[in-house]
Amino acid sequence: MIYKNSYFQKELRHAYIENSISSKRKNAFAILAGLVSFAVHFFMRTMSGSVLGDMFPQFIQTSYFSTLYTYVTVAFFLYVLYFIIYYEYLSFVEIRKNRWYLLTKMGYSPLSMIFSKLLAFLYSVWMMYSGGFLFTIGLTLLIKYTFIHEYMPALYIAGLIDILVIGIVSITSSLYIRDTKNARYFIFIFTIVLLVVKSVTGYFTLTSDRIMMQNALNLVDSSQAKYLLFSAAIVFVCTLICVFKAQSVAKYYNMPEETYGYVIPEGTSVFKIADPAKKIHLLTHKEKSVASNNIIDFAITALFVGIICITLVVNAFILISSATQPGKEITIFNVVPYVFQSNTMEPHIMENDLAYFRRIDHIEPINIGDIVLFQDNKVVYVERVNAEENGQYTVDIDNYPPMSQVGAMKKTISREAIYGIYTHRNRWLGVLILSANTVFGRFVLLLVPAVILFFYNPIRIFVINLIHFIRTSSEAPD
């Protein structure tokens, strides 16, 4: 006997890793997912008054729904990364490396090993995902949100299904894709496709609705979301493929790719005849289009330079804006960018919008209805001009909060106090600047250019290989 324990226990150790180390790693990963989810939740809470709050209210509510929905979303991407990093441990790559060949010759049942592999995978994913889910609930208890349990089962099921779909597809891909790098690119691309399917089928809309999610049966209601039917079909088909394909592959000895060069003389071209069309395809064709690669390399470099420049400009803008005094705001090409931090001018200017004001001198005329930037008693205001008399302008805000006295903000100011006229706004740049003023946002803006500078070459190679994989996959024969 090669293994003292069952094959299932061996699989739980994830390809010869000691069980204690593996368990610690899984528990640490579950805790990491919960902590990252809470970091994202608190970051989104700071964005509650911006366009992000309008578009993604499910992330910013002070409820268990928001923290758990954030966990489900974060866990999806973290587990995709987990499957990519530990692809060789979690998939059937060991069959390609002939680790099952001797076992099958010694009488081990390939079918039994296949089911052990799949069950070990399901158990590991369930354990890590459930641990993170419970850890997130525990953290939410500390901030004393109102405990509502009705939507917890639906959120739990929705997140677990997403992870199982990605996982089963990752395992199945290892039976057909020999190169592990290409398999990782395939997982990345499939994840994007899955997100598109979830959006098109209305699954995102369903899972973000806290009322609908209080009934888990809504997840399987085909009239509201067909995504689960799509997921079930993928899981069923992939399981059948794993059972039959892996059982077949395990019985044959696979020649390692790195030995091809020793068996086949250098300069020899190898062809494959594809049945039933009898098409001939060149397998060892290594010629590359130099011009095409140079264009791709230049485009990637230009993209990275652009990202670095944008982050540096945003950081510089934030630092300059923080150092400016009232009435001395930064001016760029005669335009004053102003982060509007109230709702007094809604709906024309929303809270946390980046509003643009054209800087004017003291003799430029002001029209009734203009939204102006002015200073009164060393305090900067943004209000609308309602009337003008003898060089004095009456200004007031557009939106008074409930229970407040209308007209309380009405002022009469001189023409010299006005130094800007509102032209337009940008909601997303307002979010960018608002987030950059948080600890998390400032860290990201400083980290992104540093990561690109230090890891430029590995990132560039990854992107080039990903593009190459997409191109070769699209050119593959039917």
Sine and cosine of phi, psi and omega as CSV:
sin_phi,cos_phi,sin_psi,cos_psi,sin_omega,cos_omega
0.00,0.00,0.76,-0.65,0.01,-1.00
-0.99,0.16,-0.66,0.75,-0.05,-1.00
-0.96,-0.27,0.73,-0.68,0.05,-1.00
-0.96,0.29,-0.53,0.85,-0.02,-1.00
-0.97,-0.25,0.06,-1.00,0.02,-1.00
-0.94,0.33,0.28,-0.96,0.02,-1.00
-0.90,0.43,-0.54,0.84,0.03,-1.00
-0.89,0.46,-0.70,0.72,0.03,-1.00
-0.91,0.41,-0.59,0.81,0.05,-1.00
-0.89,0.46,-0.66,0.75,0.02,-1.00
-0.91,0.41,-0.54,0.84,0.04,-1.00
-0.91,0.42,-0.40,0.92,0.06,-1.00
-0.99,0.14,-0.04,1.00,0.06,-1.00
0.84,0.54,0.95,0.30,0.12,-0.99
0.85,0.52,0.89,0.45,0.18,-0.98
0.95,0.30,0.30,0.95,0.12,-0.99
-1.00,-0.02,0.69,-0.72,-0.05,-1.00
-0.86,0.52,0.58,-0.81,-0.12,-0.99
-0.90,0.44,-0.60,0.80,-0.01,-1.00
-0.91,0.42,-0.68,0.73,0.03,-1.00
-0.90,0.43,-0.68,0.73,-0.02,-1.00
-0.89,0.46,-0.67,0.74,-0.01,-1.00
-0.90,0.43,-0.66,0.75,0.03,-1.00
-0.89,0.46,-0.64,0.77,0.00,-1.00
-0.90,0.43,-0.66,0.75,0.01,-1.00
-0.91,0.41,-0.68,0.73,0.02,-1.00
-0.90,0.43,-0.65,0.76,0.02,-1.00
-0.90,0.43,-0.62,0.78,0.00,-1.00
-0.92,0.40,-0.64,0.77,0.04,-1.00
-0.89,0.45,-0.68,0.73,0.02,-1.00
-0.92,0.39,-0.64,0.77,0.03,-1.00
-0.86,0.51,-0.69,0.72,0.01,-1.00
-0.88,0.48,-0.65,0.76,0.04,-1.00
-0.91,0.41,-0.67,0.74,0.00,-1.00
-0.92,0.39,-0.67,0.74,0.04,-1.00
-0.89,0.46,-0.63,0.77,0.02,-1.00
-0.88,0.48,-0.67,0.74,0.00,-1.00
-0.94,0.35,-0.58,0.81,0.07,-1.00
-0.88,0.48,-0.69,0.73,0.04,-1.00
-0.91,0.42,-0.65,0.76,-0.01,-1.00
-0.88,0.47,-0.73,0.69,-0.01,-1.00
-0.93,0.36,-0.56,0.83,0.08,-1.00
-0.90,0.44,-0.70,0.72,0.02,-1.00
-0.91,0.41,-0.52,0.86,0.06,-1.00
-0.89,0.46,-0.58,0.81,0.04,-1.00
-0.94,0.34,-0.31,0.95,0.01,-1.00
-0.99,-0.12,0.22,0.97,-0.13,-0.99
-0.88,0.47,-0.47,0.88,-0.01,-1.00
-1.00,-0.05,0.22,0.97,-0.06,-1.00
-0.93,-0.38,-0.10,-0.99,0.02,-1.00
-0.90,0.43,-0.45,0.89,0.07,-1.00
-0.89,0.45,-0.60,0.80,0.04,-1.00
-0.91,0.41,-0.55,0.84,0.03,-1.00
-0.96,0.27,-0.61,0.79,-0.08,-1.00
-1.00,0.09,-0.55,0.84,-0.07,-1.00
-0.79,-0.62,0.89,0.45,-0.01,-1.00
-0.90,0.43,-0.37,0.93,-0.04,-1.00
-0.91,0.41,-0.31,0.95,-0.01,-1.00
-1.00,0.00,-0.28,0.96,-0.21,-0.98
-0.90,-0.43,0.00,1.00,0.00,-1.00
-0.95,0.32,0.53,-0.85,0.03,-1.00
-1.00,0.08,0.95,0.31,-0.08,-1.00
-0.46,-0.89,0.28,-0.96,0.10,-1.00
-0.89,0.45,-0.48,0.88,0.01,-1.00
-0.87,0.49,-0.70,0.72,-0.04,-1.00
-0.92,0.40,-0.70,0.71,-0.03,-1.00
-0.92,0.40,-0.64,0.77,-0.01,-1.00
-0.97,0.26,-0.59,0.81,0.07,-1.00
-0.90,0.43,-0.63,0.77,0.06,-1.00
-0.90,0.45,-0.66,0.75,0.03,-1.00
-0.89,0.46,-0.70,0.71,0.00,-1.00
-0.87,0.50,-0.66,0.75,0.00,-1.00
-0.93,0.37,-0.74,0.67,-0.01,-1.00
-0.91,0.43,-0.67,0.74,-0.01,-1.00
-0.87,0.49,-0.59,0.81,0.02,-1.00
-0.84,0.55,-0.76,0.64,-0.04,-1.00
-0.96,0.29,-0.59,0.80,0.02,-1.00
-0.92,0.40,-0.62,0.79,0.00,-1.00
-0.96,0.28,-0.50,0.87,0.15,-0.99
-0.87,0.49,-0.71,0.70,0.06,-1.00
-0.88,0.47,-0.62,0.78,0.03,-1.00
-0.89,0.47,-0.70,0.72,0.00,-1.00
-0.91,0.41,-0.58,0.81,0.01,-1.00
-0.93,0.36,-0.70,0.72,-0.04,-1.00
-0.93,0.37,-0.71,0.70,-0.06,-1.00
-0.98,-0.20,0.55,0.84,-0.07,-1.00
-0.85,0.52,-0.69,0.72,-0.06,-1.00
-0.93,0.38,-0.50,0.87,0.00,-1.00
-0.98,0.20,-0.55,0.84,-0.15,-0.99
-1.00,-0.07,-0.28,0.96,-0.12,-0.99
-0.97,-0.24,-0.17,-0.99,0.02,-1.00
-1.00,-0.05,0.43,0.90,0.04,-1.00
-0.87,0.49,-0.51,0.86,-0.01,-1.00
-0.89,0.46,-0.41,0.91,0.10,-0.99
-0.93,0.36,-0.68,0.73,0.04,-1.00
-0.87,0.50,-0.52,0.86,-0.02,-1.00
-1.00,-0.03,0.24,0.97,0.14,-0.99
0.91,0.41,0.41,0.91,0.03,-1.00
-0.96,0.26,-0.29,0.96,0.02,-1.00
-0.99,-0.15,-0.19,0.98,-0.15,-0.99
-0.88,0.48,-0.77,0.63,-0.01,-1.00
-0.93,0.37,-0.55,0.83,0.01,-1.00
-0.89,0.46,-0.67,0.74,0.02,-1.00
-0.92,0.40,-0.58,0.81,0.02,-1.00
-0.94,0.33,-0.41,0.91,-0.01,-1.00
-1.00,-0.01,0.05,1.00,0.11,-0.99
0.96,-0.28,-0.02,1.00,0.07,-1.00
-0.92,0.38,0.65,-0.76,-0.01,-1.00
-0.99,0.15,0.87,-0.49,0.06,-1.00
-0.85,0.52,-0.60,0.80,0.00,-1.00
-0.89,0.45,-0.67,0.74,0.03,-1.00
-0.90,0.44,-0.66,0.75,0.00,-1.00
-0.93,0.38,-0.58,0.81,0.03,-1.00
-0.89,0.45,-0.74,0.67,0.01,-1.00
-0.92,0.40,-0.56,0.83,0.07,-1.00
-0.89,0.45,-0.66,0.75,0.03,-1.00
-0.88,0.47,-0.74,0.68,-0.03,-1.00
-0.92,0.40,-0.67,0.74,0.00,-1.00
-0.92,0.40,-0.62,0.78,0.04,-1.00
-0.90,0.44,-0.65,0.76,0.05,-1.00
-0.89,0.46,-0.74,0.68,0.00,-1.00
-0.87,0.48,-0.68,0.74,-0.01,-1.00
-0.90,0.44,-0.71,0.70,-0.03,-1.00
-0.90,0.44,-0.73,0.69,0.00,-1.00
-0.90,0.44,-0.69,0.72,0.01,-1.00
-0.88,0.47,-0.67,0.74,-0.03,-1.00
-0.90,0.43,-0.73,0.68,-0.02,-1.00
-0.92,0.39,-0.72,0.70,-0.02,-1.00
-0.89,0.45,-0.70,0.72,-0.01,-1.00
-0.91,0.41,-0.63,0.78,0.04,-1.00
-0.88,0.48,-0.69,0.72,0.04,-1.00
-0.91,0.41,-0.61,0.79,0.02,-1.00
-0.89,0.45,-0.73,0.69,0.02,-1.00
-0.92,0.40,-0.60,0.80,0.02,-1.00
-0.90,0.43,-0.62,0.79,0.04,-1.00
-0.91,0.42,-0.65,0.76,0.07,-1.00
-0.88,0.48,-0.67,0.74,0.03,-1.00
-0.88,0.47,-0.66,0.75,0.04,-1.00
-0.91,0.42,-0.61,0.79,0.00,-1.00
-0.92,0.40,-0.52,0.85,0.07,-1.00
-0.87,0.50,-0.55,0.84,-0.04,-1.00
-0.93,0.36,-0.48,0.88,-0.01,-1.00
-0.99,-0.12,0.11,0.99,0.21,-0.98
0.86,0.51,0.68,0.73,0.17,-0.99
-0.96,0.28,0.40,-0.92,0.03,-1.00
-0.90,0.43,0.82,-0.57,-0.08,-1.00
-0.98,0.17,0.91,-0.41,0.09,-1.00
-0.78,-0.63,0.88,-0.47,-0.13,-0.99
-0.99,-0.14,-0.14,0.99,-0.15,-0.99
-0.87,0.50,-0.61,0.79,-0.07,-1.00
-1.00,-0.02,-0.02,1.00,-0.03,-1.00
-0.92,0.40,-0.70,0.72,0.02,-1.00
-0.87,0.50,-0.67,0.75,-0.02,-1.00
-0.91,0.41,-0.67,0.74,0.03,-1.00
-0.90,0.43,-0.65,0.76,0.00,-1.00
-0.88,0.48,-0.73,0.68,-0.02,-1.00
-0.91,0.42,-0.68,0.73,-0.03,-1.00
-0.87,0.49,-0.72,0.70,0.00,-1.00
-0.93,0.38,-0.64,0.77,-0.02,-1.00
-0.91,0.40,-0.63,0.78,0.00,-1.00
-0.90,0.44,-0.67,0.74,0.03,-1.00
-0.83,0.56,-0.72,0.70,-0.05,-1.00
-0.93,0.37,-0.63,0.78,0.01,-1.00
-0.91,0.42,-0.61,0.79,0.01,-1.00
-0.89,0.45,-0.75,0.67,0.03,-1.00
-0.87,0.49,-0.67,0.74,-0.04,-1.00
-0.91,0.41,-0.72,0.70,-0.04,-1.00
-0.92,0.38,-0.56,0.83,0.06,-1.00
-0.93,0.37,-0.62,0.78,0.04,-1.00
-0.88,0.47,-0.70,0.72,0.01,-1.00
-0.90,0.44,-0.70,0.72,-0.04,-1.00
-0.91,0.42,-0.60,0.80,-0.03,-1.00
-0.88,0.48,-0.47,0.88,-0.04,-1.00
-0.93,0.38,-0.29,0.96,0.02,-1.00
-0.99,0.16,-0.24,0.97,-0.07,-1.00
-0.86,-0.51,-0.49,0.87,-0.05,-1.00
-0.98,-0.18,0.92,-0.38,-0.07,-1.00
-0.96,0.28,-0.66,0.75,-0.06,-1.00
-0.98,0.18,0.86,-0.51,-0.03,-1.00
-0.91,0.42,-0.51,0.86,0.05,-1.00
-0.90,0.43,-0.71,0.70,0.04,-1.00
-0.89,0.45,-0.57,0.82,0.03,-1.00
-0.90,0.43,-0.63,0.77,0.04,-1.00
-0.91,0.40,-0.63,0.78,0.07,-1.00
-0.90,0.44,-0.61,0.79,0.02,-1.00
-0.89,0.46,-0.68,0.73,0.03,-1.00
-0.87,0.48,-0.67,0.74,0.02,-1.00
-0.87,0.49,-0.72,0.69,-0.01,-1.00
-0.92,0.38,-0.66,0.75,0.01,-1.00
-0.89,0.46,-0.58,0.81,0.05,-1.00
-0.87,0.50,-0.68,0.73,0.03,-1.00
-0.90,0.44,-0.68,0.73,0.03,-1.00
-0.88,0.48,-0.65,0.76,-0.01,-1.00
-0.90,0.44,-0.63,0.78,0.05,-1.00
-0.90,0.44,-0.63,0.78,0.03,-1.00
-0.91,0.43,-0.68,0.73,0.02,-1.00
-0.88,0.48,-0.68,0.74,0.02,-1.00
-0.88,0.47,-0.59,0.80,0.01,-1.00
-0.95,0.30,-0.69,0.72,-0.05,-1.00
-0.92,0.39,-0.62,0.78,-0.05,-1.00
-0.99,0.16,-0.06,1.00,0.01,-1.00
0.99,0.13,0.23,0.97,-0.04,-1.00
-0.93,0.36,-0.61,0.79,0.05,-1.00
-0.87,0.50,-0.68,0.73,0.00,-1.00
-0.89,0.46,-0.65,0.76,-0.01,-1.00
-0.92,0.39,-0.77,0.63,-0.09,-1.00
-0.94,0.33,-0.34,0.94,0.02,-1.00
-1.00,0.02,-0.05,1.00,0.00,-1.00
-1.00,-0.08,0.95,-0.32,-0.09,-1.00
-0.92,0.38,-0.39,0.92,0.04,-1.00
-0.96,0.27,-0.75,0.67,0.00,-1.00
-0.91,0.42,-0.54,0.84,-0.05,-1.00
-0.98,0.22,-0.08,1.00,0.08,-1.00
-0.96,0.27,-0.15,0.99,0.08,-1.00
-0.83,-0.56,0.95,-0.32,-0.06,-1.00
-0.90,0.44,-0.35,0.94,0.00,-1.00
-0.92,0.39,-0.35,0.94,0.04,-1.00
-0.90,0.43,-0.38,0.93,0.01,-1.00
-0.92,0.40,-0.49,0.87,-0.04,-1.00
-0.97,-0.24,0.17,0.99,0.05,-1.00
-0.98,0.17,0.96,-0.29,-0.07,-1.00
-0.90,0.43,-0.37,0.93,0.01,-1.00
-0.96,0.28,-0.31,0.95,-0.03,-1.00
-0.95,-0.30,-0.59,0.81,0.01,-1.00
-0.41,-0.91,0.81,-0.58,-0.01,-1.00
-0.99,-0.13,0.11,0.99,-0.10,-1.00
-0.91,0.42,-0.65,0.76,-0.04,-1.00
-0.91,0.41,-0.55,0.83,0.09,-1.00
-0.90,0.43,-0.66,0.75,0.06,-1.00
-0.89,0.46,-0.67,0.74,0.00,-1.00
-0.91,0.41,-0.69,0.72,0.00,-1.00
-0.88,0.48,-0.64,0.77,0.03,-1.00
-0.90,0.44,-0.66,0.75,0.01,-1.00
-0.89,0.45,-0.73,0.69,-0.02,-1.00
-0.89,0.46,-0.68,0.74,-0.02,-1.00
-0.91,0.42,-0.74,0.67,-0.01,-1.00
-0.90,0.44,-0.69,0.72,-0.02,-1.00
-0.91,0.42,-0.60,0.80,0.03,-1.00
-0.90,0.44,-0.68,0.73,0.05,-1.00
-0.89,0.46,-0.67,0.74,0.01,-1.00
-0.88,0.48,-0.69,0.72,0.00,-1.00
-0.87,0.49,-0.68,0.73,-0.05,-1.00
-0.89,0.45,-0.73,0.68,-0.10,-0.99
-1.00,0.09,-0.69,0.73,-0.04,-1.00
-0.94,0.34,-0.73,0.69,-0.01,-1.00
-0.90,0.45,-0.60,0.80,0.02,-1.00
-0.90,0.44,-0.57,0.82,0.02,-1.00
-0.97,0.25,-0.72,0.70,-0.06,-1.00
-0.91,0.42,-0.56,0.83,-0.07,-1.00
-0.90,0.43,-0.34,0.94,-0.07,-1.00
-1.00,0.05,-0.10,0.99,-0.07,-1.00
-0.89,-0.46,0.49,-0.87,0.03,-1.00
-1.00,0.03,0.82,-0.58,-0.03,-1.00
-0.99,-0.13,0.82,-0.58,0.03,-1.00
-0.95,0.30,0.80,-0.60,0.03,-1.00
-0.87,0.50,0.64,-0.77,-0.06,-1.00
-0.90,0.44,-0.54,0.84,-0.06,-1.00
-0.94,0.35,-0.19,0.98,0.00,-1.00
-1.00,-0.06,-0.06,1.00,-0.02,-1.00
-0.85,0.52,-0.63,0.78,-0.07,-1.00
-0.91,0.42,-0.43,0.90,0.01,-1.00
-0.99,0.10,-0.45,0.89,-0.03,-1.00
-1.00,0.05,-0.65,0.76,-0.06,-1.00
-0.98,-0.18,0.81,-0.58,0.00,-1.00
-0.85,0.53,0.55,-0.83,0.00,-1.00
-0.89,0.46,0.66,-0.75,0.01,-1.00
1.00,-0.01,-0.10,0.99,0.01,-1.00
-0.99,0.16,0.72,-0.70,0.06,-1.00
-1.00,-0.10,0.72,-0.70,-0.02,-1.00
-0.93,-0.36,0.76,-0.65,-0.01,-1.00
-0.89,-0.45,0.40,-0.92,0.05,-1.00
-0.81,-0.58,0.74,-0.68,0.07,-1.00
-1.00,-0.09,0.90,-0.43,-0.06,-1.00
-1.00,-0.01,0.91,-0.42,0.09,-1.00
-0.99,0.15,0.46,-0.89,-0.02,1.00
-1.00,-0.02,0.00,1.00,-0.10,-1.00
-0.97,0.26,-0.22,0.97,-0.01,-1.00
0.87,0.50,0.51,0.86,0.05,-1.00
-0.99,0.16,0.58,-0.82,0.00,-1.00
-0.97,-0.24,0.80,-0.61,-0.04,-1.00
-0.82,-0.57,0.71,-0.70,0.03,-1.00
-0.98,0.21,0.81,-0.59,-0.06,-1.00
-1.00,-0.07,-0.57,0.83,-0.09,-1.00
-0.95,-0.32,0.67,0.75,0.02,-1.00
-0.99,0.11,0.93,-0.37,-0.13,-0.99
-0.92,-0.39,0.15,0.99,0.02,-1.00
-0.95,0.32,0.59,-0.81,-0.03,-1.00
-0.80,-0.60,0.51,-0.86,0.08,-1.00
-0.99,0.13,0.96,-0.29,-0.06,-1.00
-0.90,0.43,-0.68,0.74,-0.02,-1.00
-0.89,0.46,-0.68,0.73,0.00,-1.00
-0.90,0.45,-0.70,0.72,0.01,-1.00
-0.90,0.43,-0.61,0.79,0.03,-1.00
-0.90,0.43,-0.63,0.78,0.03,-1.00
-0.90,0.43,-0.71,0.71,0.01,-1.00
-0.89,0.46,-0.70,0.72,0.00,-1.00
-0.88,0.47,-0.66,0.75,0.01,-1.00
-0.91,0.41,-0.65,0.76,-0.01,-1.00
-0.90,0.43,-0.67,0.75,0.01,-1.00
-0.91,0.42,-0.70,0.71,0.03,-1.00
-0.87,0.50,-0.70,0.71,0.01,-1.00
-0.88,0.47,-0.62,0.79,0.02,-1.00
-0.90,0.44,-0.72,0.70,0.00,-1.00
-0.90,0.44,-0.67,0.74,0.04,-1.00
-0.88,0.48,-0.65,0.76,0.02,-1.00
-0.89,0.45,-0.68,0.74,0.02,-1.00
-0.89,0.46,-0.70,0.72,0.01,-1.00
-0.88,0.47,-0.71,0.71,-0.01,-1.00
-0.89,0.45,-0.67,0.74,-0.01,-1.00
-0.90,0.45,-0.71,0.70,0.00,-1.00
-0.90,0.43,-0.62,0.79,0.03,-1.00
-0.92,0.39,-0.64,0.77,0.02,-1.00
-0.91,0.42,-0.68,0.73,0.01,-1.00
-0.89,0.46,-0.69,0.72,0.04,-1.00
-0.87,0.48,-0.69,0.73,0.02,-1.00
-0.90,0.44,-0.66,0.75,0.01,-1.00
-0.89,0.47,-0.66,0.75,-0.01,-1.00
-0.92,0.40,-0.68,0.74,0.01,-1.00
-0.90,0.44,-0.68,0.73,0.01,-1.00
-0.92,0.40,-0.67,0.74,-0.01,-1.00
-0.89,0.45,-0.61,0.79,-0.01,-1.00
-0.93,0.36,-0.45,0.89,-0.04,-1.00
-1.00,0.02,-0.18,0.98,-0.04,-1.00
-0.97,0.23,0.40,-0.92,0.03,-1.00
-0.95,-0.31,0.37,-0.93,0.04,-1.00
-0.82,0.57,0.76,-0.65,-0.03,-1.00
1.00,0.05,-0.13,0.99,0.00,-1.00
-0.80,-0.60,0.66,0.75,-0.02,-1.00
-0.91,0.42,0.37,-0.93,0.01,-1.00
-0.90,0.43,0.65,-0.76,0.02,-1.00
-0.85,-0.53,0.81,-0.59,0.00,-1.00
-0.85,-0.52,0.92,-0.40,-0.03,-1.00
0.78,0.62,0.74,0.67,0.06,-1.00
0.91,0.41,0.34,0.94,0.04,-1.00
-0.86,-0.50,0.73,-0.68,0.02,-1.00
-0.98,-0.21,0.96,-0.28,0.09,-1.00
-0.98,0.19,0.76,-0.65,-0.12,-0.99
-0.69,-0.72,0.88,-0.48,0.04,-1.00
-0.98,0.19,0.93,-0.36,-0.10,-1.00
-0.99,0.11,0.88,-0.48,-0.15,-0.99
-0.90,-0.43,0.64,0.77,0.12,-0.99
-0.47,-0.88,0.14,-0.99,0.02,-1.00
-0.94,-0.33,0.39,0.92,-0.09,-1.00
-0.96,0.28,-0.30,0.96,-0.03,-1.00
-0.91,-0.42,0.31,0.95,0.05,-1.00
-0.93,0.37,0.58,-0.82,0.12,0.99
-1.00,-0.06,0.01,1.00,-0.05,-1.00
-0.92,0.39,-0.65,0.76,0.07,-1.00
-0.77,-0.64,0.88,-0.47,-0.02,-1.00
-1.00,0.03,0.32,-0.95,0.01,-1.00
-0.88,0.48,0.69,-0.72,0.01,-1.00
0.93,0.36,0.25,0.97,0.18,-0.98
-0.95,0.31,0.48,-0.88,0.18,-0.98
-1.00,-0.03,0.97,-0.25,-0.03,-1.00
-1.00,-0.05,0.61,-0.79,-0.01,-1.00
-0.94,-0.33,0.77,-0.63,0.03,-1.00
-0.86,-0.51,0.74,-0.68,0.08,-1.00
-0.99,0.13,0.87,-0.50,-0.03,-1.00
-0.94,0.35,0.72,-0.70,-0.06,-1.00
-0.80,-0.60,0.32,-0.95,0.07,-1.00
-1.00,-0.07,-0.09,-1.00,-0.13,-0.99
-0.98,0.19,-0.17,0.98,-0.06,-1.00
-0.96,-0.27,-0.14,0.99,0.00,-1.00
-0.94,0.33,0.72,-0.70,-0.06,-1.00
-0.93,0.37,0.52,-0.85,0.05,-1.00
-0.91,-0.41,0.74,-0.67,-0.01,-1.00
-0.99,-0.16,0.46,-0.89,0.09,-1.00
-0.91,0.42,0.74,-0.67,-0.03,-1.00
0.99,-0.17,-0.21,0.98,0.04,-1.00
-0.93,0.38,0.63,-0.78,0.17,-0.99
-1.00,-0.05,0.84,-0.55,-0.16,-0.99
-0.86,-0.51,0.42,-0.91,0.09,-1.00
-0.96,-0.28,0.85,-0.52,-0.05,-1.00
-0.58,-0.81,0.19,-0.98,-0.02,-1.00
-0.84,-0.54,0.74,-0.68,0.02,-1.00
-0.68,-0.73,0.88,-0.48,-0.05,-1.00
0.82,0.57,0.68,0.73,0.05,-1.00
0.91,0.42,0.34,0.94,0.08,-1.00
-0.88,-0.47,0.72,-0.69,-0.02,-1.00
-1.00,0.05,0.73,-0.69,0.02,-1.00
-0.80,-0.61,0.41,-0.91,0.16,-0.99
-0.79,-0.61,0.92,-0.39,-0.02,-1.00
-0.58,-0.81,0.14,-0.99,-0.04,-1.00
-0.98,-0.20,0.64,-0.77,0.03,-1.00
-0.98,0.20,0.85,-0.53,0.00,-1.00
-0.96,-0.27,-0.44,0.90,-0.03,-1.00
-0.35,-0.94,0.32,-0.95,0.03,-1.00
-0.60,-0.80,0.72,-0.70,0.00,-1.00
-0.47,-0.88,0.86,-0.50,0.05,-1.00
0.81,0.58,0.68,0.74,0.04,-1.00
0.98,0.20,0.04,1.00,0.05,-1.00
-0.96,-0.29,0.70,-0.72,-0.09,-1.00
-0.92,-0.39,0.74,-0.67,0.09,-1.00
-1.00,-0.09,0.85,-0.53,-0.05,-1.00
-0.83,-0.56,0.44,-0.90,0.01,-1.00
-0.38,-0.93,0.33,-0.95,0.04,-1.00
-0.99,0.14,0.30,-0.95,-0.01,-1.00
-1.00,0.03,-0.52,0.85,-0.16,-0.99
-0.79,-0.61,0.91,-0.41,0.08,-1.00
-1.00,-0.09,0.72,-0.70,0.03,-1.00
-0.88,0.47,0.41,-0.91,0.05,-1.00
-0.84,0.55,0.57,-0.82,0.04,-1.00
0.94,0.33,0.12,0.99,0.04,-1.00
-0.99,-0.13,0.34,-0.94,-0.04,-1.00
-0.99,0.11,0.88,-0.47,0.01,-1.00
-0.91,0.41,0.74,-0.67,-0.01,-1.00
0.99,-0.11,-0.04,1.00,-0.04,-1.00
-0.92,0.38,-0.43,0.90,-0.01,-1.00
-0.99,-0.12,0.10,1.00,0.00,-1.00
-0.93,0.37,0.70,-0.72,-0.03,-1.00
-0.68,-0.74,0.37,-0.93,0.16,-0.99
-0.88,-0.48,0.88,-0.47,-0.09,-1.00
-0.82,-0.58,0.33,-0.95,0.04,-1.00
-1.00,0.08,0.28,-0.96,0.00,-1.00
-0.90,0.44,-0.54,0.84,-0.04,-1.00
-0.92,0.39,-0.35,0.94,-0.02,-1.00
-0.98,0.22,-0.34,0.94,-0.05,-1.00
-1.00,0.03,0.79,-0.61,0.01,-1.00
-0.74,-0.67,0.12,0.99,0.04,-1.00
-0.42,-0.91,0.59,-0.81,0.08,-1.00
-0.88,-0.47,0.76,-0.66,-0.03,-1.00
-0.91,0.41,0.71,-0.70,0.03,-1.00
-0.90,-0.43,-0.77,0.64,0.00,-1.00
-0.29,-0.96,-0.04,-1.00,-0.03,-1.00
-0.63,-0.78,0.25,-0.97,0.10,-0.99
-0.63,-0.78,0.90,-0.43,-0.08,-1.00
-0.96,0.28,-0.62,0.78,-0.09,-1.00
-0.96,0.29,-0.59,0.81,0.08,-1.00
-0.92,0.39,-0.53,0.85,0.09,-1.00
-0.89,0.46,-0.65,0.76,0.06,-1.00
-0.90,0.44,-0.67,0.74,-0.01,-1.00
-0.87,0.49,-0.72,0.69,-0.02,-1.00
-0.94,0.35,-0.64,0.76,0.02,-1.00
-0.89,0.46,-0.69,0.72,0.01,-1.00
-0.93,0.36,-0.55,0.84,-0.01,-1.00
-0.93,0.37,-0.36,0.93,0.03,-1.00
-0.99,0.10,-0.09,1.00,0.11,-0.99
-1.00,0.03,0.31,-0.95,0.01,-1.00
-0.89,0.45,-0.67,0.74,-0.01,-1.00
-0.90,0.43,-0.72,0.69,-0.02,-1.00
-0.91,0.41,-0.67,0.74,0.02,-1.00
-0.90,0.43,-0.61,0.79,0.03,-1.00
-0.89,0.46,-0.69,0.73,-0.01,-1.00
-0.90,0.43,-0.70,0.71,-0.03,-1.00
-0.90,0.43,-0.50,0.87,0.07,-1.00
-0.99,0.11,-0.50,0.87,-0.06,-1.00
-0.97,0.22,-0.62,0.78,-0.08,-1.00
-0.85,0.53,-0.81,0.59,0.01,-1.00
-0.90,0.44,-0.54,0.84,0.01,-1.00
-0.92,0.40,-0.68,0.73,0.01,-1.00
-0.90,0.44,-0.68,0.74,-0.01,-1.00
-0.90,0.44,-0.65,0.76,-0.03,-1.00
-0.92,0.39,-0.68,0.73,-0.08,-1.00
-0.99,0.16,-0.51,0.86,-0.05,-1.00
-0.89,-0.46,0.55,0.84,-0.06,-1.00
-0.87,0.50,-0.75,0.66,-0.09,-1.00
-0.91,0.41,-0.73,0.68,0.05,-1.00
-0.88,0.48,-0.63,0.78,0.01,-1.00
-0.91,0.41,-0.67,0.74,0.01,-1.00
-0.88,0.47,-0.69,0.72,0.01,-1.00
-0.90,0.44,-0.64,0.77,0.02,-1.00
-0.88,0.48,-0.72,0.69,-0.03,-1.00
-0.91,0.42,-0.68,0.73,0.01,-1.00
-0.89,0.46,-0.71,0.71,0.02,-1.00
-0.91,0.42,-0.58,0.81,0.05,-1.00
-0.90,0.43,-0.70,0.71,0.04,-1.00
-0.89,0.45,-0.66,0.75,0.01,-1.00
-0.90,0.44,-0.64,0.76,0.01,-1.00
-0.90,0.44,-0.67,0.74,0.02,-1.00
-0.89,0.45,-0.69,0.73,-0.02,-1.00
-0.90,0.43,-0.73,0.68,-0.02,-1.00
-0.93,0.38,-0.55,0.83,0.02,-1.00
-0.92,0.39,-0.62,0.78,0.01,-1.00
-0.94,0.33,-0.41,0.91,0.00,-1.00
-1.00,-0.03,-0.05,1.00,-0.04,-1.00
-0.92,0.40,0.55,-0.84,-0.01,-1.00
-0.94,0.34,0.47,-0.88,0.03,-1.00
-0.94,0.34,0.00,0.00,0.00,0.00
